[in-house]
Amino acid sequence: GMITLFAENALFRWLLLACLGVGVVTLVVLLTYTVYKGWPKLNAQLITNMPSQVNPSTAGAQSAIMGTLWLMTFTALWTIPTGIAAAVYLEEYADHERRINRIIEVNIANLAAVPSIIFGILGLAFISRGLGLGPTVLTASLTLALLVLPTVIIASREAIRAVPRSIRMGSLALGATQWQTIWRQVMPAAIPGMATG
């Protein structure tokens, strides 16, 4: 009985290690092959040249790289201030008994569960065509901001909620206003958690 149990445990452990080994070996082979085939093609042209169907040998990814940088910058500009402000309001100022605040919280939770394709369709219909912005970086950044905003709000709220209540009470007891308490005590303590989120 006991010997059989040890044998079964050892067999199961070796089976798991074999599965892990298959995954690791496959990954190493794929990475090695990619580096071997791609290394000679890595040069400055990849960053400085634009994509080209006419001459693929000199084509680069400048537009994709710059477009990504612009997109992330504008998305951060819309998302970070709005998300943090919404989180501060909901955690520090909102009366959770009021119906409007409950509706806001439900909508944030629902938005976090909406598939990204829906945001894409809304961005095309309302931002690109409805507002007349067209297929621009501004349209893309506003659409992406709507997509990630619920995540930013939820992460920021969790970070603010993690700040001990005693810090707020101590600050208010020393004569600070609610805004001074949030700005000078709560936010500095919550920023690492927000950044992680």
Disulfide bonds with the S-S distance in Angstrom:
none
